[in-house]
Amino acid sequence: MSAVRPRIALRTLAVTAALPLLLTACGYGSDATDDDKQSGVAADAEKLSTDDVKIGYFPNLTHATALVGVQEGLLQKELGGTTIKPSTFNAGPSEIEALNGGSIDIGWIGPSPAINGFTKSNGKNLRIISGSASGGVKLVVNPDTIKSVDDLKGKKIATPQLGNTQDVAFLNWAAEQGWKIDPQSGKGDVSVVRTDNKVTPDAYKSGSIDGAWVPEPTASKLVAEGGKVLLDESTLWPDKKFVITNIIVRQQFLKEHPDVVEAVLRGAVKTNAWINANPDKAKASANEALAKLSGKALPADVLDPAWKSITFLDDPLAATLNTGAEHAVKAGLLEKPDLQGIYDLAPLNKILKAEGKDEVDEAGLGVK
């Protein structure tokens, strides 16, 4: 989950191979592409402190706040004459690279790459400024060969990539069952097969894996292929909530353009409110956005259950990010990271207070 150095005992080759993978988010979609879409900008709208703001996100249902916010013009409305320039990514490493290089200013991203981007720069490059989504991760298995948790022993279970959010979650859960798995090779009582989400459904159909611990919509795609949900990860967390998507910002951009950051956050808060008040319209809007980005909409038997399993919220659920990092340490994938200062929730709490909503907590990891 984090970009801190793997344990010294790891071989040089393993370190070289693992570091890029440890940056991986819960990606599912296309390579990074720029889109100069400017719909919703009124000709006489007043600009904020910059001409445009470059935002990044995945063509993924867990990033629906961004998908719907752009699609419905809810983000642009708050920015006035400052234009949104969106880019889409298929995984965390490319988005973090774009953020660090200044190609984007604000991004929707999973907890693992957020930790990576923060720790690799010694806390100098980014901040988490809001939550966006919770849930949407399931263990889906072949019901013909796996009917209970005990049946998983000796089977092949896919996770998206070594050290990503779902990989860490599965390794931690497997350890709690008393199973031994080498975190680097994936070999053990259960074989962990790191497989890109885009090919996991085909791997399942071919029989090369017996199941997968994956985010939506991959989980629902497996169910559509005959798989059965053996476990919903939300049941493992307090109040069934855990962070799957955050909003992050370049620290320099936050310092230079706080008005723009607040406008994007205000748009995100209003988008989440609209999504929760209009779930069917929001689901259709997200699917329309996905169709534009990927060229293909999700079928109802995938879209409906996937959408139902995701909760859209402003709270970054900071305590669960910290717990996820602890799980990665326990799994032997990283040394304990220093996450102090990874959150700056002051702009978000200002907006939530103005909207009459409860403020959110940074679990002791905020800027001092």
C-alpha positions as CSV (number, residue, x, y, z in Angstrom):
1,M,0.0,0.0,0.0
2,S,2.8,2.4,0.6
3,A,5.9,3.5,-1.2
4,V,8.1,3.2,1.8
5,R,11.0,0.9,1.3
6,P,10.3,-2.9,1.4
7,R,12.2,-4.8,4.1
8,I,15.9,-5.0,3.6
9,A,15.7,-8.8,3.4
10,L,14.1,-8.6,0.0
11,R,16.3,-9.2,-3.0
12,T,17.2,-6.2,-5.2
13,L,15.2,-7.7,-8.1
14,A,12.2,-8.1,-5.9
15,V,12.4,-4.5,-4.7
16,T,12.8,-3.2,-8.3
17,A,9.7,-5.2,-9.4
18,A,7.6,-4.5,-6.3
19,L,7.9,-0.7,-6.0
20,P,5.9,0.2,-9.0
21,L,3.3,-2.4,-8.1
22,L,3.0,-1.0,-4.5
23,L,1.9,2.2,-6.1
24,T,-1.1,0.6,-7.7
25,A,-4.6,1.7,-6.9
26,C,-7.8,-0.1,-7.6
27,G,-7.6,0.9,-11.3
28,Y,-10.0,-0.3,-13.9
29,G,-10.2,1.6,-17.2
30,S,-8.2,3.4,-19.9
31,D,-4.8,4.9,-20.0
32,A,-4.4,8.6,-19.1
33,T,-6.1,10.8,-21.6
34,D,-6.6,14.6,-21.6
35,D,-10.0,16.0,-22.3
36,D,-10.6,19.7,-22.8
37,K,-14.3,19.5,-22.3
38,Q,-15.6,22.8,-21.2
39,S,-19.3,22.3,-21.0
40,G,-21.2,24.3,-18.4
41,V,-18.9,27.4,-18.5
42,A,-20.9,30.5,-19.0
43,A,-19.4,33.1,-21.3
44,D,-19.6,35.8,-18.6
45,A,-18.7,33.6,-15.7
46,E,-16.0,35.1,-13.4
47,K,-12.8,33.1,-13.1
48,L,-11.3,32.2,-9.7
49,S,-7.5,32.6,-9.1
50,T,-6.5,30.5,-12.1
51,D,-7.8,29.9,-15.6
52,D,-8.3,26.2,-15.2
53,V,-8.0,23.3,-12.8
54,K,-6.7,19.9,-14.0
55,I,-8.4,17.0,-12.3
56,G,-7.8,13.2,-12.6
57,Y,-9.9,10.2,-11.9
58,F,-10.5,6.6,-13.1
59,P,-13.3,5.5,-15.4
60,N,-14.5,3.4,-12.5
61,L,-17.8,3.3,-10.4
62,T,-15.9,3.9,-7.2
63,H,-14.9,7.3,-8.8
64,A,-18.5,8.1,-9.5
65,T,-18.3,11.5,-7.7
66,A,-15.9,12.7,-10.4
67,L,-17.7,10.9,-13.2
68,V,-21.1,12.3,-12.2
69,G,-19.8,15.7,-11.1
70,V,-18.2,16.3,-14.5
71,Q,-21.1,14.7,-16.5
72,E,-23.8,16.7,-14.8
73,G,-21.7,20.0,-14.6
74,L,-22.0,20.0,-10.8
75,L,-18.2,20.6,-10.4
76,Q,-18.0,23.2,-13.1
77,K,-20.9,25.2,-11.7
78,E,-18.9,25.8,-8.5
79,L,-15.8,26.9,-10.5
80,G,-17.5,29.7,-12.5
81,G,-15.2,30.8,-15.3
82,T,-12.3,28.5,-14.2
83,T,-12.4,25.6,-16.5
84,I,-12.1,21.9,-15.6
85,K,-9.6,20.0,-17.6
86,P,-10.1,16.3,-16.8
87,S,-7.8,13.4,-17.4
88,T,-8.6,9.7,-16.8
89,F,-6.2,7.0,-15.6
90,N,-6.2,3.3,-15.3
91,A,-4.1,3.0,-12.1
92,G,-2.6,4.9,-9.2
93,P,1.1,5.1,-10.4
94,S,0.3,7.1,-13.5
95,E,-2.1,9.5,-11.6
96,I,0.5,10.0,-8.8
97,E,3.1,10.7,-11.4
98,A,0.8,13.2,-13.1
99,L,0.1,14.9,-9.8
100,N,3.8,15.1,-8.8
101,G,4.7,16.4,-12.2
102,G,2.0,19.1,-12.2
103,S,0.0,17.5,-15.0
104,I,-3.0,17.4,-12.7
105,D,-3.8,19.5,-9.6
106,I,-6.5,17.4,-7.9
107,G,-7.3,13.7,-8.2
108,W,-9.7,11.0,-7.1
109,I,-7.6,8.0,-6.0
110,G,-7.5,5.0,-3.7
111,P,-5.8,4.9,-0.3
112,S,-2.7,2.9,-1.3
113,P,-1.4,5.4,-3.9
114,A,-2.4,8.3,-1.7
115,I,-0.1,6.8,1.0
116,N,2.6,6.2,-1.7
117,G,2.5,9.7,-3.0
118,F,2.7,11.2,0.4
119,T,5.5,9.0,1.8
120,K,7.7,8.9,-1.3
121,S,7.9,12.7,-1.1
122,N,8.4,12.7,2.7
123,G,5.1,14.4,3.1
124,K,5.8,17.3,0.7
125,N,3.8,16.7,-2.4
126,L,0.2,16.0,-1.7
127,R,-2.6,16.0,0.9
128,I,-5.9,14.1,1.2
129,I,-8.6,16.7,1.4
130,S,-11.8,14.7,1.3
131,G,-13.3,11.3,1.1
132,S,-15.4,10.2,-1.9
133,A,-16.5,6.6,-1.7
134,S,-16.6,3.6,0.6
135,G,-17.1,-0.1,0.0
136,G,-17.4,-1.9,-3.4
137,V,-15.0,-4.7,-2.7
138,K,-15.9,-8.4,-2.6
139,L,-14.4,-11.9,-2.5
140,V,-16.1,-13.7,-5.4
141,V,-15.5,-17.4,-5.9
142,N,-16.5,-20.4,-8.0
143,P,-19.5,-21.9,-6.2
144,D,-18.8,-25.4,-7.7
145,T,-15.5,-25.7,-5.9
146,I,-15.7,-23.2,-3.0
147,K,-18.8,-23.4,-0.8
148,S,-17.2,-22.1,2.4
149,V,-14.2,-20.2,3.7
150,D,-12.5,-23.5,4.5
151,D,-12.7,-24.5,0.9
152,L,-10.3,-21.7,-0.1
153,K,-7.2,-23.6,1.1
154,G,-5.3,-24.8,-1.9
155,K,-7.2,-22.6,-4.3
156,K,-6.0,-19.7,-6.5
157,I,-7.4,-16.3,-5.6
158,A,-6.7,-13.2,-7.7
159,T,-6.0,-9.7,-6.4
160,P,-5.4,-6.7,-8.6
161,Q,-1.6,-6.3,-8.0
162,L,1.1,-6.9,-5.4
163,G,0.6,-4.5,-2.5
164,N,-2.5,-2.7,-3.8
165,T,-5.4,-2.0,-1.5
166,Q,-7.2,-5.3,-2.2
167,D,-4.1,-7.4,-2.1
168,V,-3.2,-6.1,1.4
169,A,-6.8,-6.6,2.6
170,F,-6.9,-10.2,1.4
171,L,-3.4,-11.1,2.8
172,N,-4.5,-9.6,6.2
173,W,-7.8,-11.5,6.1
174,A,-6.0,-14.7,5.1
175,A,-3.6,-14.3,8.0
176,E,-6.6,-13.9,10.4
177,Q,-7.8,-17.3,9.2
178,G,-4.5,-18.8,10.2
179,W,-3.2,-19.3,6.7
180,K,0.4,-18.8,5.7
181,I,1.1,-17.0,2.5
182,D,4.4,-15.5,1.3
183,P,3.5,-11.8,0.5
184,Q,5.9,-11.4,-2.3
185,S,5.4,-14.7,-4.3
186,G,1.8,-15.2,-3.3
187,K,2.5,-18.9,-2.6
188,G,1.1,-20.6,0.5
189,D,-2.0,-22.2,1.9
190,V,-3.9,-20.1,-0.7
191,S,-2.2,-19.0,-3.9
192,V,-2.6,-15.3,-4.5
193,V,-2.5,-14.6,-8.2
194,R,-1.9,-10.9,-9.0
195,T,-4.1,-10.2,-12.1
196,D,-5.2,-7.0,-13.7
197,N,-8.8,-6.2,-13.1
198,K,-9.4,-6.0,-16.8
199,V,-8.5,-9.6,-17.4
200,T,-9.7,-11.2,-14.2
201,P,-13.2,-12.1,-15.6
202,D,-11.5,-14.0,-18.5
203,A,-9.1,-15.7,-16.1
204,Y,-12.1,-16.8,-14.0
205,K,-13.9,-18.1,-17.1
206,S,-10.9,-20.1,-18.2
207,G,-10.5,-21.7,-14.8
208,S,-7.0,-20.3,-14.2
209,I,-8.3,-18.7,-10.9
210,D,-10.9,-20.0,-8.5
211,G,-12.0,-16.6,-7.3
212,A,-10.9,-13.0,-6.7
213,W,-10.8,-10.3,-4.0
214,V,-11.6,-7.3,-6.2
215,P,-13.3,-3.9,-6.5
216,E,-16.4,-3.1,-8.5
217,P,-17.4,-3.5,-11.2
218,T,-15.0,-6.4,-11.5
219,A,-16.7,-8.2,-8.7
220,S,-20.1,-8.0,-10.3
221,K,-18.7,-9.0,-13.6
222,L,-17.5,-12.2,-12.0
223,V,-20.9,-12.8,-10.5
224,A,-22.4,-12.3,-14.0
225,E,-20.1,-15.1,-15.1
226,G,-21.5,-17.5,-12.5
227,G,-19.4,-16.5,-9.5
228,K,-20.8,-16.2,-6.0
229,V,-20.0,-13.5,-3.4
230,L,-18.4,-15.4,-0.5
231,L,-17.5,-12.2,1.5
232,D,-18.2,-8.5,1.2
233,E,-15.2,-6.6,2.6
234,S,-17.5,-4.0,4.2
235,T,-18.5,-6.6,6.8
236,L,-15.0,-6.6,8.2
237,W,-15.0,-2.9,9.1
238,P,-16.6,-0.9,11.8
239,D,-20.0,0.4,10.7
240,K,-19.3,-1.5,7.4
241,K,-17.4,1.5,6.1
242,F,-13.8,1.7,4.8
243,V,-12.2,4.2,2.4
244,I,-12.0,3.1,-1.3
245,T,-11.6,6.6,-2.9
246,N,-10.1,9.8,-1.6
247,I,-9.7,13.3,-3.1
248,I,-6.1,14.5,-3.1
249,V,-4.4,17.7,-4.1
250,R,-0.9,19.0,-4.9
251,Q,0.2,21.0,-1.8
252,Q,1.6,23.8,-4.0
253,F,-1.8,24.1,-5.8
254,L,-3.6,24.1,-2.5
255,K,-1.3,26.9,-1.2
256,E,-1.6,29.0,-4.4
257,H,-5.3,28.5,-5.2
258,P,-7.3,27.7,-2.1
259,D,-10.4,29.2,-3.7
260,V,-10.2,26.7,-6.5
261,V,-9.7,23.8,-4.2
262,E,-12.7,24.9,-2.1
263,A,-14.8,25.2,-5.2
264,V,-13.9,21.6,-6.3
265,L,-14.6,20.3,-2.9
266,R,-17.9,22.2,-2.7
267,G,-18.8,20.7,-6.1
268,A,-17.9,17.2,-4.8
269,V,-20.0,17.6,-1.7
270,K,-23.0,18.7,-3.7
271,T,-22.4,15.9,-6.2
272,N,-22.4,13.3,-3.4
273,A,-25.6,14.8,-2.1
274,W,-27.2,14.7,-5.5
275,I,-26.0,11.1,-6.0
276,N,-27.5,10.0,-2.7
277,A,-30.8,11.9,-3.4
278,N,-31.1,10.6,-6.9
279,P,-29.5,7.1,-7.0
280,D,-31.1,5.9,-10.2
281,K,-30.3,9.1,-12.1
282,A,-26.8,9.2,-10.7
283,K,-26.2,5.5,-11.7
284,A,-27.4,6.2,-15.2
285,S,-25.2,9.3,-15.4
286,A,-22.1,7.4,-14.2
287,N,-22.7,4.7,-16.7
288,E,-23.1,7.3,-19.5
289,A,-19.8,8.8,-18.5
290,L,-18.2,5.4,-18.5
291,A,-19.6,4.7,-22.0
292,K,-18.0,7.9,-23.3
293,L,-14.7,7.2,-21.7
294,S,-14.4,3.5,-22.5
295,G,-16.7,3.1,-25.5
296,K,-19.0,0.7,-23.7
297,A,-21.6,1.0,-21.0
298,L,-21.9,-1.6,-18.2
299,P,-24.8,-4.0,-18.6
300,A,-27.6,-3.9,-16.0
301,D,-26.6,-7.2,-14.4
302,V,-23.2,-5.7,-13.6
303,L,-24.1,-2.1,-13.0
304,D,-27.0,-2.6,-10.6
305,P,-25.3,-4.8,-8.0
306,A,-22.0,-2.9,-8.3
307,W,-23.6,0.5,-7.7
308,K,-25.6,-0.8,-4.8
309,S,-22.4,-1.9,-2.9
310,I,-20.7,1.5,-3.0
311,T,-21.5,4.3,-0.5
312,F,-20.7,7.9,-1.6
313,L,-19.7,10.1,1.3
314,D,-17.5,13.1,2.1
315,D,-15.8,11.6,5.1
316,P,-12.4,10.2,4.2
317,L,-12.7,7.6,7.0
318,A,-9.2,8.4,8.0
319,A,-9.0,5.7,10.7
320,T,-9.5,3.0,8.1
321,L,-6.7,4.3,5.9
322,N,-4.4,4.1,8.9
323,T,-5.6,0.6,9.6
324,G,-5.0,-0.4,6.0
325,A,-1.4,0.8,6.3
326,E,-1.0,-1.3,9.5
327,H,-2.3,-4.3,7.7
328,A,0.4,-3.9,5.0
329,V,3.0,-3.7,7.7
330,K,1.7,-6.9,9.3
331,A,1.7,-8.6,5.9
332,G,5.4,-7.8,5.5
333,L,4.9,-5.6,2.5
334,L,6.2,-2.4,4.0
335,E,7.9,-0.7,6.9
336,K,5.7,1.4,9.2
337,P,5.1,4.7,7.3
338,D,4.9,8.1,8.9
339,L,1.4,9.4,7.9
340,Q,1.4,12.5,10.0
341,G,0.1,15.4,7.9
342,I,-1.4,13.3,5.1
343,Y,-4.8,15.0,5.7
344,D,-5.8,18.6,5.5
345,L,-9.5,18.6,6.1
346,A,-9.9,22.3,7.0
347,P,-11.3,23.3,3.6
348,L,-13.8,20.4,3.6
349,N,-15.0,21.0,7.1
350,K,-15.5,24.7,6.3
351,I,-17.8,23.6,3.4
352,L,-19.6,20.9,5.4
353,K,-20.3,23.4,8.2
354,A,-21.7,25.9,5.7
355,E,-23.9,23.1,4.3
356,G,-25.2,22.3,7.7
357,K,-23.4,18.9,7.7
358,D,-21.2,17.3,10.4
359,E,-17.5,17.9,10.2
360,V,-15.2,15.0,9.7
361,D,-12.1,13.8,11.6
362,E,-8.5,13.2,10.4
363,A,-7.8,10.4,13.0
364,G,-4.8,12.4,14.3
365,L,-3.1,12.4,10.9
366,G,-3.9,16.0,10.0
367,V,-1.6,19.0,9.4
368,K,-0.2,20.4,12.6
